[in-house]
Amino acid sequence: MQSAGRALEEALLSALSEQRLTVGVYEAAKLMNDDPDSVSFCVLATEQYECDIALQIHFTLIQAFCFDNDISIVRVNDTRRLAELLGSEEAGEPADAHCVLITYPADSSWEDPALEKLQGFCEETRTFSQWVPAVTLPEG
């Protein structure tokens, strides 16, 4: 699981540098509705969302959409760390880091070893009936 956390961190940082991230529940829902084929991976930050019924509903819908469109998905339990990785805390704005999508680049020959490792991790966990595996991000 630790290697999956490192792979997630690498994939997020790579996608961030290439401007292939969509951050926010509403932004993610809009992208998945408009262009689901552009989405390669979904990250849900599930920390403390149990108190927010609207967020629970959005998470359920996003997960269902990901399953229907063969988009790999993981949960992280540290929203603060996820926001920190995305640079949103440095900007002074609290970003909605509850949902992050990684999209494919325009270049079709692109390969990301970290993202491939994550997708393999997701496939492996599905064999154990863990449909949305939890990943721990390494501390920065």
N, C-alpha and C positions, 0 to 999 in steps of 0.2 A: 504494500500500500504506500510506503514511503516513496518508492520509485515512481508510482503513479502521481504522487503529489509534485515531485520534481518535474515530471513530464508535463503536467498541467501548467505549472509555473512557466516552463520554457515555451509551451505552445501559446499561452496568453501573452507573454512578452514579445514573442515573434509576431503574433497577430496585431498587437498594439503598435509595434514599430512599422508595420505595413498597413495600418489603418483598416484592419479587417475585423474589428470588434464592434458589436452593437451592445450597448450597456443600458439596462433598464427594462423593467417588466413590460411597459407599454410599447417601448421602442422595439423590443424583441417580438412581441405579438404582431406588431405592424409589419415587420420584416418577414416573419414567417407566413403571414397572410399574403403579402405582396409577392414574395420571391422565395418560397421554401427550398428550392433547389440550390440556392446560393449558400445555405447554412450547412456547415460541416460538423459543428459540435455545440453543445449547450451546457452551461454551468449554472446551477441553481444554488444560491447561498441560503440555506435553510435555517440559519441561526435565528431564533426568537420569532419565527413567522407564525407559530402556533396561535399567538394572541391576535393576529390580524386575519379575519375571515376572508376579506377581499383578496389578500395575498395568497391564502390557501387555495381559493378558487382559481386564481390565475396560474398558480403552480400546477394544479391538476390539469388545467386546459393545456398549458405549455407541454407538460409531460406527455399527454395524450397525442398532441400534435407531433411531437418528436418521435414517438413510437410509430405513428401512422406514416411518417415520412422517412423512416430509417435514419434518424439523426441520433447519434450517440449522446448520452446525457450523464452527468455526474452531479453529486451534491457536495458542497463544502460547508463546514460548520463555522467558518470564521469570516463573516462579512467584512469586518474591519481589515483583515489581511488581504482579502480579495480587492477591496477598494484601494488599499495601499499599493498593491501590485499594478493596478490600473492607473495609478497616478492621480486619482480623484481627490485624495486627502491633501496632496501637495498644492492643488489648485485652490484649496480653501472652500471648495464646494462639496457638500455631502452628496455624492452621486448615488443613484439607486442601483447598487451593485447586487441586487437580489437575483438578477438574471443577466447572464452574459452569453452572447452568441459569437462564435468564431465562424467567419464566412470563408468560402474558397476565394483564392485570388483570381484575377482575370486570366492569368497565365495558366493554361491547362497542363503544362508540364511540371508544375510545382509539386514538391513533396516536402512534408514536414515530419521528420523522424519522431519528434515528441508527440505530435498529434496521432501519428500511426500507432505509437506505443499506447497512447490513451485509448484509442479505439479498440485495440487488441485487449486491453484491460477490461473494457466494457463488455466486449463479446465473451470473454472468459467468465466474468461475473454473472452474465445472463444464464450460463450453463448451470449455475448454482441458484437460479431463480431470484437473483438479486438484480432487479430491473433498473434501479437507479442507485448505483454504488456510491458510497461515501469516499471522498478523497480528502486527505489532510494536507493543506498547503504548508510547505516548509517555512519556518520563521525567517524573516529577512534580516 
